[in-house]
C-alpha cells in the first residue's frame, strides 16, 4: 500500500473533555509524515453526558442489556468526532477528497481483563457506519479491540506497534521505553530481538483527577501543585503496592476505575494527592521490573506528562530518566490519536495490531472493522 493520509481520533479515559485529532501519512509500517493535529473540546452537555454514561456503565458491569444512555452517548460522540475530523482535514489538512481513512477509537466506557479462565470484555462507544455516512462515505476503521478480546487477549494496550515505529524513527534502542500517562498508565518496550512487550502498569491521571474533583478543587492537579504540598504516607503506599495486579506479569490491562481515588480516603486533599501521585511512579517501576531487560529511560506521552509531580515520582520511585515526548520531537498530546491513524492503516492492509507479549493474544492478530467505501 502506498502511504496515505489518515486522521486518527482518540478520547481517553481521563475524561479531560476533548477529542484528540491528528493527521498521519503512513502505510501502517512506517511514518512518512506528521500532519497537523488539534484538541477539539466537547461542549459542556456532551461532557456531562459522557460522565453519566460512565457511571451507568459501572452499574451495568456487562450484566443484562446495555443501558439506554449508551445509544444517545454513542451518537452524540460519533457526530462530534466526525465534525472534529472534518474540520481538521478541511482547515489544515489535504481536504476530505484526499483523505484515505479515519481511525476512530471511540470512548471506552467499560473494560474487564480476562481473569481466572473467564474471557475479558470491552466496550467502546463509537458508530463507524454513522461516521462514514456523515463524512460522505469516507472509510472509517473502528472497533479495534473486540477481535483481540474475542481471541482471549486483553484488548489493550494497542499502542506498542506504533510506539515501536516512533522509537525506530528516533533511533532508540532497548534502553528506552514509551510510557503513556492517560487515565491509566501503560508502557511499550521493544526487545533487542524485535519482540514488543507492553502492559498497563496501574493508574495515571484518573484517580488524581477524581480526587481533586471530589474535593471541589478543579478538574485536575494542575502542575502537581496539590501533591507537592502534601506528604506521602509511606506505610499506606506500601500496603497499596501489595495489590495482586501489580505482582502479575504482563500482559495485563485495567479499567479506569480498578484503582479508584478512594485509595486515599481519609487523608487531607494535599496528602491524598501526594499518595496517589507517588503510587503512579511506584507502579510504573513495578511494571518495568517484569521486563526481560529493564529500560533506563522513559519517553512520556499523554496528559500526565504535564504534571511535574508525576514526572518527579517516575524518577524517584521508578528509578528511570523520564523525558517528555517533546524532548524527542514527538507530539505528546497527539501520540494516541496518531496511533489510531497508524492502526487504521494496518487494518486496511490486514496487518496485526496486537501480539502475544502486548495483549496476551494467542498469536499476532489483525483487528478493527471498516465502514465506508471499499
Secondary structure, 3 states (H helix, E strand, C coil): CCCEEEEEEECCCCCCCEEEEEEEEECCCCEEEEEEEEEEECCHHHHHHHHHHHHHHHHHCCCCCCCCHHHHHHHHHHHHHHHHHHHHHHHCCCCHHHCCEEEECCEEEEEECCECCECCEEEEECCHHHHHHHCCCCCEEECCCHHHHHCCCCCCCCCHHHHHHHHHHCCCCCCEEEEEECCEEEEEEECCCCCEEEEEEEECHHHHHHHHHHCCCCCCCHHHHHHHHCCCCHHHHHHHCCCHHHHCCCCCCCCCCCCCHHHHCCCCHHHHHHHHHHHHHHHHHHHHHCCCCCCCEEEEECHHHHCHHHHHHHHHHHCCEEEEHHHHCCCCCCHHHHHHHHHHHHHHHCCCCECHHHHCCCCCECCCEEECCC
